[in-house]
Amino acid sequence: MVLDPLAPASRPDAFLRLCPSRAVMARIGEKWTALSLAALRDGPMRFGALMRRLDGVSQKMLSQTLRNLERDGLITRHVHDERPLRVDYALTDRGADLVPII
């Protein structure tokens, strides 16, 4: 017997407390997450440029948000070996797929 992977029992159900989709919705629903992803949709940006674009975000909150997005595979962080040190943030394919949804 072959199980249908799209059978109702195997689909995520966001109404259930333990559904993994809730973690995704929680991350995307954060104010600075959605704005950071939207700011990066036109191409890579440096940290300072993101700070200026996201008026009102603190340095600590932006750092935390970018770290979480990188951990979740939605953005990449590229460190350039030059002086002064330069770091660019860019959307991954997964992050770019998510932008139109948010």
N, C-alpha and C positions, 0 to 999 in steps of 0.2 A: 504494500500500500504506500503510495506517494502522497505526502502532505503538501497541500497548496500553501506556499509561503505568504500568499495574500489573503488567506482565509481570515475571517473576522477575528478569530481568537489570537492570531499572530500579529495583527496590526497594532501600532501604538494607540493608546486611548488616553488622551490628555486629561480626561476627567478622573482618571485613577491617580491616587497620590504617588505611587511608585513608578509611574510612567517616565521613561527617560526623556521624553519630549518636553517635559516640564522644565528640565534643566536648560534645554536649548531656549525655550521661551523666556525663562528668567534672564539668561545672559543677553539675549537680543533686546529684551524689554528695558534694559538699563539705559538711561539717558545718554551717557557718554559713549556707550558702545555703538548705538545706532548712529550718533553724530560722527563718531570717528570713522566708521565704515563709509558713511556718505562722503566725508571729506576726502577719503582715499580713493574714491571711485574714478577720479580723473588722472590718477597716477601716483607714483611714490612721493612721499613728503618727509621732510626732516622733522624732528621733534619740535623745534622752535616754530616752524611753520604751522604745525598742527595746533600748538598752543595759541598762536595768533588767530587761527581759523575758528577754533572752538572757544569763543569769547566766554569767559567766566569759569573755565575749568582750571583747577589748581594743578600745579606740577605733579604733586603726589597722586592725584586722582587720574590724570592722564597716563602717568607711568604705570599705575595699577591696571588701568583699562587696556593699555597696549600689551602689557604682559599677559593678561588673561586672553586677549584675542590671539596672541601668538601661541599660547599654550593650546587653545582650541583649534588651531590650524586655519584661522581666518585671515591672518596677516603674516607677513614675513618681516624680519628685522635683519637688515644688511649693514654690517659695520665695515666702513672703508678704512683701510690702513694708511692713514695720512694724518698730518698734524695741521690744525687741530682735528681731533677725532670727529668723524662724520658718520651719522647713523641715519639710514633711510628706512621708512616703513612703507610696505606696499600690500595690496590685497593679494591673497592667494586665489586660485580658481574657485575654491569653495566660498571665499569671502565675496568675490565678484558675483557669483551666482545668487548670493543672499541679498545684495544691495537692492535690486529691483523689488524684492519682497518687502523690505522695510521702508 
